[in-house]
Amino acid sequence: MNIDLLKRLCETPGVPGREERVRSLITEEIKGLFDEVETDAMGSLICRRAPRTAGKGKASKKRTVRGEPTRVMQLCHMDEIGFYVSWVDDKGFLWVDPAGGFDPRNLFSRRVLVCAEDGDYKGVMNPGGKPIHTQSPEDRTKVPTVKQFFVDVGMSPDEAKKKIKIGDFIVMDEPFLEMGDKLVSKALDNRVACWLGIESVRKLAKSGAGHAAEVVVAFTTQEEVGLRGARTASYAVKPDFGLGIDVTLACDTPGVPEAESVTTQGKGFALHLKDSSFISDHGFATQVETLAKKKRIPYQRSILAAGGQDGAAAQQAAAGAKTVGITVGTRYIHTVTEMIDRRDLQAACDILAAVMADVK
């Protein structure tokens, strides 16, 4: 398992609208895997691999009745939640505008990276207000809003205003960790999908199994603020089958009722059936489930009570597509301690390679 690639993906900064560094990393990594690679107007990277004849690795000329091969599309968003600098005050502190959903309780005393035009600068994030030594009992019960947090880059006011501009972006600054079967990092949501988009096609190519369908992997932009890149990419590709690749909740932790756990880590990939944005196609979900059983790939079914993912965009674009979600259960989502299980990641990679080979 290529953990170094996942580490590099997670540690590369890229908030919604500023995914260019992640896109560059992926572009280098996928050389030779696809026949066509293009970047669309929204910044999504759309990668196409023509059908291949089994065992020969050559493009197949088989076509459907409409004159084109069946098209299966993976949607893997590149962005991570973060911030934009909205103001640099007269004391040199940076005030921020969120790009994605944060729980303010997870933002206290965080190290961050401010990504400016001429370089990256270390910073620390805290909310405005008194330290614990001078707080009243009432002060200690208050949870600040995201708008109350600021970033201190340790610069003089003049230096801060010179080097950092409104519109520069900010990400959390935490290292990738390996902890036994677990992998921990910021931005596993959704660099997990970027890893899967690359590694599943690499597995498919190495297998020599061939694939009758055209395989398209779209590394999309701005998912965290409304599936924006996926909408335009899906409209351009017009897939017959869509695979929304993402993380999902693994609330198999203390304090959460078992019925609300969504997934349990170590039990395989999650066949994602429903969330606020879409309901998976029943026939395609059954096909994926049957394939998982046949190949003995561990899986679990999942429904997410709230939230959405890029699969919805594929399902609803143009004339629509038969779509399911393939996800990896993740603890502590939208924090710097996002955690996945290697076994679930491998299962997701295995089923994606199998599905791409199976779609006709």
N, C-alpha and C positions, 0 to 999 in steps of 0.2 A: 504494500500500500504506500502510495507516494505522499507521505505526510509532509515532506518538505514543501511540496506545491501548495498544500492547504495552508501551511504556516505563512508562506509568502503572500498568498491571496488575502489571508486575514489581516496581516500586518501592513498591507498596502492601503493607504487612506483613499476613501472615495464616497462622499455623501451624495444624495440625490442631486443630479445636475452637474456633478464634478467627478464622474467615474473614469476620467481619461487615464489615470495611472493604472487602474485595474484592467481597463481595456487593453492597454499597451502590454501588460504582463501576459494576458491571455493570448493576444495576437502572436507573441513570441512562442508561447507554449504549444500552440496548435499547428505550427508549421508542418505541412505534409498530411494532416488529418482530413482536411476538407478540400473540395475542388474549387469553391468560390468563397471568398470572405469579403464582406463589405460593411461599412459603417453608415448607418442611416442618419437622417437629419436630427433625430433625437439623441444620437450618440450610441444607440444599441449596435452591438456587433452581431451581424447575421451571417452564419456559417452554413454552407450547403455541401452535402456529400451525396453525389449521385448514387443510384442503385448499383450494387455490386453483385457479380456472379459468384456463387459460393466456390471457394477454393482458389479462385484465380485473381481476386482483388481487382478485377477490371470492371469498368462501368457497364451496367446492363442496359439494353435498349428496350426492355419490356415497358409497355405503356398501357394505361387504362383506356376505357372506351372514350374518354374525353381527350385523349391524345397526350396525357401527361401521367407520370408515375404517381401513385399514392404518396402523399407527403405527410410525414410525422415530424412534429416540431416540439423540441424541448424549450421551455422558457425558464431562464436562470438569471435572476436579477443580480446586478453587480453592486448596487448601492448599499450602504450601511447607514444607520441612523447617525445623525450628527448635528452640527450647527453651522450657521453662517454668522459672521461678525456683523452686527447691526449698528454698533457705535463704538468709538474709542473716546473715552471721556478725558477731561482735562488732567486727571491724575494718572492716565495711562492704562486704566482698566478697560477690558473689552466686555461689551454687553452682546448678548447672543439672541439669535432667532432660531428656533428648532427646525430641523428638517427630518421629520419622523417622530414617532411617539415615544416619549420618555416618562417614566415614573420618577418624579423629583426626589423621592426618597433614595434613589440609587445614584444621585449625582453629587452627594456631599463628598468633599475632599478628594476629588478625582484629578489624576494627572491627564493632561490633554496635549494634543499636537495641533498647533495653529499652522495651517498651510497657506502661506502667502505667495505672492508672485515670485519673489526672489529667494524663497527658501522656507523651511519649516522651523518653527520655534516651539520649544517646550513651554508649557504653562500649567497652572493649577486652577481648578474650578471650585468655587465655593459660593454659597448664597450670601447676600448682604445681611448684616445683622450682627448681634453680639456673640462673643465666644461663650462657651459653657460656664466659664468662671463668673461672668457678670449677668447671666440670664436669670430671669425670674422663673418660678415654676410654670407660669402661663406661657412664657417664651418657649420653653422646652417641649410643649405640646403642639406647637405650630409647625406645619409642613409648608415650606415656601413653594411658590409656583416656579415653573421653569424660567419665567421672565425675571425672577429675582436673582438668578445665578449670574456670576461674572467670572471672567478669566484674568488671572494675574500672570503676566509674562516676565515679570521682574525687570522691566525696562523703565527708563525715565519717560515721562509723558511725551517729550519731543521725539525720542527714539521710537516709542510705540506708534505714534501717529505717522512717523516717516516710513516704518517698515510694514505696518499692518493697516489694511484698508477695509472699509465696508464692503462686504461681499466675499472676503476671504473665508475659507471654511475651516472647521474644527472637528476633529475626531478624538475619541478616547485613545489614550496612549498606554496600552498594557501588552505584555508579551504573551505569545502563544505557549501553552503548557501541555505536556503529555503526562497523564496521571494514570498509569496502569492501562486499563481498557478505555479510559476516558480522555477526551481531547477538550481543552478549555481555551477560550479566546473571546475577545470582542469580535464582532462582525462574522461569527459563524452564520448568522443571518445576514447575508445569504451567500457567503463565499463557499459554503457547503455545496450549494447548487452549481456554482461556477466550477468547482472541483469535479462534481458529478458529470456536468456537461462535457468536460474534457476527458475524464478517465473512462466514462462509459463508452464513448466513441472509440477511444484508444483500445479498450477491451474488445469491442466489436470488430475493429480492424484487425487486431492480432488473432482473433479466433478463426478467421477465414470462412466464417459461416455465410457471409454474403448477406445482402438485404434487398428485398424487392422494392421497398419504398425509398423515396428520397428522404434523407435524414437532414433536418435543419435544426441547428442549435442556435438559439437567440440569447445572447448575453445582454439582458435588457437594462434600461436605465429607469430611475425614478419610481420604482415600485413602492417604496416606503411612503410616498406622498400621493399614491393613487393609481398604481399600475400603468403609468403614463407611457413609458417606453414600450411595454408589452402590447399596448393597444395599437400603436402605429406599426410595430414590427409584425404583429399578427395580421393586420389588414394587408400588409405588403406580401406576406408569405402565403396567406390563405390555406392553412393546413387542413388536411382531412382528419388528422388525429393530433390532439394536443396533450402534452405532458407538462403540467405545472410542477416545477421542481423547487422545493423550498424546505425550510425547517418547520416544525410544528411544536406544540407544547408537549413536554414530558413533565407533568406535575406529579410524578411518583415520589414526592418528597414530603417531609413532615408538614402538617398544617393544611393539607388539601384533601378533601374527601376522595375516596378511591373512585367514585363515579365521575369525578371531574378531572381525573388524571390525564385524559386524552390519549396518551401513549405511555408505555413503560419501557425504559431503556433496556437494551439487550435482547428484546424480543423481535427485532427485525425492522425493516422499513415500514413506514405507515402508508397504507393505501387510503388516501385522503378522499373521503366521499362527499363532504359538505362543509361549507362555511358560510359567512355572510355574503360572499361574492358569487358563488356558483354551487351547483349540485353536479357531481360527476355523472357522466354517461353510464348508465347501468350496464349496458352490453360491453362497453370497453373495460369497465371495472371488473366485470366477470372474466373477461379475457385475460387481464393482468393477473387476477387471483388464480385462475386455472394454471397459468404459466408458472407462477411462483410455486404452486403445489407440485407441479410436474418436475420442476428443477430443484425442489427442496430448498427454496430460498425463504428464509424466515420473514414473516410479515405480520402485521396487525392492522385491523381496520381502524379508521379514526374519523371523528366528526369534531369540528371546532365550532364552538358556540358563537364566537365573534371573530372578526378579522377576515382578510381576503388574501388572494395570491394571484400570480400572473396567469394561472390556468384559466381564470375567468375571462381574460382578454382573448385568449385563443378560442374559447368556446363561443364567444359573441361576435367575433370579427367577421365582416363580410357575410357570407352565407352560413357561417358557423362551423364548428368542428366538434367531433366526439372527443371529450376531454376527461382526464382523471388527474388527480394529484399524486405525486410520489414524493413523500416527505421523510425527514429524519427527526425523530423526537429529540427535543433540546430542552434541557433544564435552564432556568434563569434567563429566559429570552429577554432581549433588549437591556442587557447589562454587560459589564466587562467580564462576567464569569459564565458566559454561555458555555454549556457543556453537552457534548454528544458522546455516544458510545461507538467505538471503532466497528463493532459487529453490525450495528445498524447502518453505518455508512457503507460498509462493504455490501450489505444486502441490497441497499438502494442502487449501488453501482451495478450489481449483478442483474437485477430485474430490469434496469433500463437497457442494458446491452441485449438482454433476452427479448424485450418488447420491440426494440428497433429491428431485430432480426426476424421477428414473428409477424409484424404488420405487413399485410399484402395490399 
